[in-house]
Amino acid sequence: MNVKPIFTAAFMEYGLPLAIRTDNGPPFAGIGLGGLTPLSVWWMRLGIRLERIEKGHPEQKGRHERMHRTLKESAIQPPRKNLKDQQKAFNQFVHEYNFERPHEALNQQTPESVYRPSQKSYPIRIPPVEYDTNVIVRQVRHNGEIKCKGNLLYVSETLAGEPVALKQTDDHLWKVKFSFHQLGILDELKRKITPQ
């Protein structure tokens, strides 16, 4: 399922968050350099920070896990007899969870009573990724490679068409970043980028 239209609708209605905390699975994270996916690249282009929990530590998103438990107890178990009744149960859960039920994490207030929309609205056009002048910028080719000092280095096909920044940190070592997300360290001698 393509989740981008769902996030677009949410961002248009509620504005952009400062960060999104996710686990390390698709569609939020991948296995390539920086763990990037098309979705996470889009979020970064919107200026949203990626917060990933450690692998195998669902307790690091305990509020989310707790909400799922409450959802299952309130609206899923037992399943309703048809889709219409199931949707009605989901709608009742959303109303109760956000407007009636006090939450311990919110000092026994309801989410609705403390919610404030984001001050950062969804842009009509996604701005280009920009870097400081003290870095070397390379465009990622369609095959995921960049050219650096005469060498072709694989970064990630997920970043095809995007600019990445290289910042020298030692004689032959460079930090490689996309937007504000560090991807790895380039070792010129080994001609390889090691993930961070």
Secondary structure, DSSP 8 states (H G I E B T S, - for coil): ---HHHHHHHHHHH---SEEEE-SSTTT--SSGGG--HHHHHHHHTT-EEEE--TT-GGGGHHHHHHHHHHIIIIISS--SSHHHHHHHHHHHHHIIIII--BGGGTTB-HHHH----SS---SS-------TTSEEEE--TTSEEEETTEEEE--GGGTT-EEEEEE-SSSEEEEEETTEEEEEEETTTTEEEE-
